[in-house]
Amino acid sequence: MYLRGKGVVVGLSGGVDSAVAAARLVDAGARVAAVTLLTATEADCVPGVETACCTRAEADTAQTVAHHLGIRHYRFDERDRFREKILAESVQVISRGGTPSVCPLCNARFKLRVLAEKARILGFEFIATGHYARVETRLGRTRLLRGTVRERDQSYFLYAVPLEVRERLILPLGETEKITVRAEALRRGLRVHDKPASQDLCPALAGDLEPVLKKAAPEMTLSGPILDHHGRERGTHGGLFRYTLGQRRGLGLGGGTGEPLYVTGKDLKNRALIIGPEDRLWSREMTVELEGPIADPLPSGLSCQPRRNHPGAPADVTWREGNTVGIRFLTPQRALTPGQAAVFYLGDEVVAGGTIWPPSPAR
């Protein structure tokens, strides 16, 4: 895309990726401004860990970067709106027995929508972030693609961003490796060049989740039995919301259990946590509730990525009711976790995505 003179608002988090993305836009001759959205307090964050969520301290760092680049910087306190949207939807997922996939949810329902809103208010046409993915428009169609460097690809986190926002999105790091970004930041004199790598954490939810759950879905916070795959009680859990499929640590079973045991399910009716051996985690089928842009028609030959670090696996798709599809992998997959995001690719292109739930029969 030719950027000279075009107005671009970059989401500046205070991290190295968004800083270099902003610098590249300036180099391209764009009219750049930076926006930082405050979503958390310092008390919510883990020391030494960079996240995509911004505190006042991170906003101060972003402001320093913006000053270094010679661009305007705006900060907006969006903590209340974040909690209203993302916390509420996370509670809904947890109440159904799932583990929320917060980053894709936040990008689609909150962060990039709000960034686009601020851009309109400020009189800018485009928005940009430091995600390692690509957006390409050809023959009037805007496609979301994997980042060129597969190990850094973050298209998984952007699958549900609405089309009207995707069409305005610029991703300057889509063809870049992380080590190159750090070296570039150092060369440019950006103090964030050695900040710790970002983690898939959401400190903005950490302090508020349990108190809200106690009001909205108290049954998920109450203790209950831990049952093994034979139905035998093996202990007591401290609330189903604390556990996710495939989890082994933190079950409080101590030693002497014989073979390793993992969380294999949740019995919501009886408030029981179900555990079992490794082989109980593997399955072929799941249901996905689609959201965001969906290719029409949905092509065959798809690869499905059911979690962030999964390499993707061939899967058959069967339409159910509305935007719900049934998925059958050609080979068994480990820990198809309710509440997490599943993203469908045709080659490098994101063609659909949605939320994983247990398999349901065809209608």
Secondary structure as UniProt FT lines:
FT   TURN            4..5
FT   STRAND          7..11
FT   HELIX           16..27
FT   TURN            28..29
FT   STRAND          31..38
FT   HELIX           42..44
FT   TURN            47..48
FT   HELIX           56..69
FT   STRAND          72..77
FT   HELIX           79..82
FT   HELIX           83..87
FT   HELIX           88..95
FT   TURN            96..97
FT   HELIX           102..106
FT   HELIX           107..111
FT   HELIX           112..122
FT   STRAND          126..128
FT   STRAND          133..138
FT   TURN            139..140
FT   STRAND          141..146
FT   HELIX           150..152
FT   HELIX           155..158
FT   TURN            159..160
FT   HELIX           163..166
FT   TURN            167..168
FT   STRAND          169..170
FT   TURN            172..175
FT   HELIX           178..187
FT   TURN            188..189
FT   HELIX           191..194
FT   HELIX           203..206
FT   TURN            207..208
FT   HELIX           209..216
FT   HELIX           218..220
FT   STRAND          224..227
FT   TURN            229..230
FT   STRAND          233..237
FT   HELIX           240..242
FT   TURN            245..246
FT   TURN            249..250
FT   STRAND          262..267
FT   TURN            268..271
FT   STRAND          272..276
FT   HELIX           278..281
FT   STRAND          282..290
FT   STRAND          303..305
FT   TURN            308..309
FT   STRAND          313..319
FT   TURN            322..323
FT   STRAND          324..334
FT   TURN            338..339
FT   STRAND          341..346
FT   TURN            347..348
FT   STRAND          349..357
//
